């Protein structure tokens, strides 16, 4: 940003430059804020029961803020239509509060989890592909056909989700 001075030469306008820098910084904060508007990823089955993970997720995320709860066997039982009443009620609270429920595609493929037994809306997530595979290009976050809107916007949460579901 420059403006002519009394000699007619262009000099930097420090006020305009400062405002431009402030606007850039505000844009960066707004972008970061949009990503952090989502809550975290909670994992049931990695030393935590579904109940523990769900209660922590509900406690940590304000209602209406989307957050993510991955269940690995045997904690996937809480996602089944035949889950006992306390688990079913807790699962319903998670969904009402903006939670997104996941299972690992590897557990579906191995038969440890049967999608037909799960409540509607549970999403099967793929882990990292094997080394040397071209299934997920190096610069891509999503597999072909995967719905980005159903997954965390945070790179860290997506990385943890894929890492947990690998293998």
N, C-alpha and C positions, 0 to 999 in steps of 0.2 A: 504494500500500500504506500503510495507516495502522493505528495501534493506539491505544487509549485511554491517555492519560498519567495521572499521579496526580490530576489535576483532572477526569478523565472526558472530556476533549476528545480528538478524534482528531488525532494528529500523524503525519506521515510516518515510516515505519519505514525508515531509510536502509539497514539491512542487507537487508531484504526487497526494497527497490527496487534495490539493487546486485545482488542475486541474480537478480532479474527481468531486469535489463539484461544481465547476463552470459549468461543463458539465451537471450535474443534474439540476442545476438552469436554465441553458439555455433550457434544455428539458422541464422544467415546464413552462417557459415563452413561448416557441414555442407552447405547447399544449394550454395554455390560449389564445395565439394569434390566433390560429386556430379557437377557439370558438368565439372570439371577432371579427373575420373577417366578421361575419354576423352582420347586422345592428339590430336595435331594433324592437319592436312590437308597432304599433300605432293602436289606437282603434277609429273608427268612430261611433258615436252614444252615447258615454259616455261623453256628454257635448261638443263634437266636431262634426262638420259636416264632411262628407266624404272629401269635399274640403279642410278643415282645416287640417285634419289628413294627407291627401295625400301631401299637400304642405310642411308640417313639415317633413314628411318622405323623400321627395325628397331633401329638404334643408339639412337635417342632414346626409344623407348617400351618399357617393360618388357613381357615376354611376358604375354599375357592381357589387356593394356590395349587396348581397341579404338582404332584409328587409321584414317585415311582416305587413300587414294591415288587421285588422279584422273589418268588418262592421256588426253592429247590427241594426235591424229595428228602424226607417225607413230609415236609411242611406244605407241599402242594395239596394235601388233603383239605386244607382250609378253603381251597378254591373250587372244590367239588360241589356239585349240587346236593350231595348227600352229607355235607359237613354238618356236625352237630350244631345245635341252635346258638350257643355262645359264639362259636367261630363264624357262623353265618351272619350273626348280628354285627360282629366286629368287621367282617368283610364288607357288609353293607355300609357301615359308617365310613370306612376307607373310601369307598366309591362315592358316597354322598359328599365327602370332603374334598374331592378332586383327585383321588388316588387312581393311578393306572396300574393294573395288575399284570405281571409277567410270569411266564415259565420259560425254561430254556428249550429251544428247538431240539437240542441233543437229547433231552429227557423224553421228548415226544417221539423222536426217531428210535430210541432204544426201547420204547414201550413202558418206561417207568411212569410216564404221564400220558393219560388218554384224554385227548381234547374233548371227546364226546361226553366225558364225565364232568367237565369243568363248566362253571357258570358262563353265560355269554359275556363277551367282552375281554376275556383273558387273552393276552397276546403272547404268542410264542416268538422268542427272540433268538436270532442266530449269534453264535460266538464268532471269534476270529477264524478265518479259514486256515487250513494247514499252510505251513511255510512253502513258498513257491507257487501257491495257487493264484490264479488270475480272477477268482470269484469276486474279490473286492479289490479294485485298483488301489494302489498305494495312496493316491490323493483323494479317495472317496471315503465318505462317512457311512454310506448306506449301500446295501446290496441291491442289485437290480430287482425291481418289483417291491421293495420294502417301502413302507409308508413313513417318511420322515416325521410327519405330524404325530405319529404314535410313539415316538422315541424322545428321550431327553434332548434338549437343545445344547446342554452343557457337554463339552468334549470329555471332561473328567467323568461325568456320570455315564455317558455312552461307553467310554473306555472300560469302566468298571463292570458295566452290564455285559459287554462282549467278553471281557476276560473271565467273568464268572461262568458264562455259558459256553466257554471254549472247552475242548477236550472231549 
